[in-house]
Amino acid sequence: MKKTSTRLADGREILWYDEDEGVVRDAETTHDTRDLPRVVPASQLRYDALAGEWVTIAAHRQDRTYQPPADRCPLCPSRDGRATEVPAPSYDVVAFENRFPSFGSPPGDGEGQPGSAGPDVSGPDPVPEAGRCEVVCFTSDHDRSFGRLTPERVRTVLDVWADRTAELGARPGVRYVFPFENRGAEIGVTLAHPHGQVYAYPYVPPFPQRMLAHAAQYRERTGENLFDVLLAEERAGERVVVAGEHWTAFVPRAARWPVEVHLYPNRPTTDLPALDEQQRAEFGPVYLELLRRLDALYDDELPYVAAWQQAPVRAEDGRDLARLHLRVHTVRRAPGKIKYLAGSETGAGAFISDVLPEAVAARLRDLAPAPPTLTQEP
């Protein structure tokens, strides 16, 4: 894989990941002809003292591009005189700074302006908004979902996630790197083109922070790693959906969502850059098998959130306790029906599930999804 960095018209960085080492990406072949104003993030970080959590206020995102028609998609290649976010007639995988970032410093910067903790609250000092938000496009084909990528392209995407984790984690002020994909209108996706995002947070987000706190308590009490113990129990149980030599996908015992599957490396691994060659080679076939089963569940492409949980950047945040895994879940509980986060979930933070995890796992195992169509990526 060949990696090349160039700039868009407004100064944002775009990274080209080409499977063909001979492809040339330079200022001439990737010239962005658009007249764009420079991106100036207007986000603020504010501390919620009662919840003990940071909240990002990103009012400028109200005006971001929302569900354009396919012929106006900003993530498709620039062709036929129409300039997009990707200034080339084709690409394999690209990553670029989000034009409407949730937080972060100006393009190219490693440091931003302080957030606001509020004048009258008792909490930690404001953290610098030194994060970064990137978009990752998995293919130039507008109509090809992640589940219909080839294993070779999935391997490229995995290597890109690992590269972004390493590079963004090395930036000043970044404490946690979070790659994820949102798919489907029911999830709230604003652009239909197959893509994901990578958030480099200037703090450790609440969910991984809570997991690591529980893991620390468990290690102090037992001397063992909580993630490793839970994975061993799941691999020996009835909720396994797909199992390979190096990866295992299972429905967790206390699944919150109507369909929720976790995918773990069998060998304890802290983050994406730490994956070895065998793990990277097997990920594509195992994950594609899982996605095909999920899509066969209701005979339709399932809307989902697929989110990587991995180690924080700093040792003091519990890096040694963390275990890399991917969590895939959907809000669809039946054909045409959505699980809404209502009173208990939204008001009290207490999930109530309408389905039995063991039943979901059994159904996913018993499905006979259509074989993949392994055509070459555009």
VENDAVEN-V812533 format. One record per run of one state. SS is the DSSP state (hx for helix, st for strand, lp for the rest). FROM is the first residue (numbers start at 1). TO is the last residue. If there is no record, write none. Layout:
BEGIN
ss = [SS SS]
from = [FROM FROM]
to = [TO TO]
END
This chain:
BEGIN
ss = [lp st lp st lp st lp st lp hx lp hx lp st lp st lp st lp st lp st lp st lp st lp st lp st lp hx lp hx lp st lp hx lp st lp hx lp hx lp st lp st lp st lp hx lp hx lp st lp hx lp hx lp st lp st lp st lp hx lp hx lp]
from = [1 2 8 13 19 44 49 53 58 59 64 70 73 77 78 79 80 82 83 86 87 93 98 114 115 116 117 128 129 132 138 146 149 151 170 176 184 185 188 195 202 206 223 226 236 240 244 247 251 259 266 272 275 277 298 304 310 315 318 319 322 325 331 332 335 337 339 343 349 357 367]
to = [1 7 12 18 43 48 52 57 58 63 69 72 76 77 78 79 81 82 85 86 92 97 113 114 115 116 127 128 131 137 145 148 150 169 175 183 184 187 194 201 205 222 225 235 239 243 246 250 258 265 271 274 276 297 303 309 314 317 318 321 324 330 331 334 336 338 342 348 356 366 378]
END
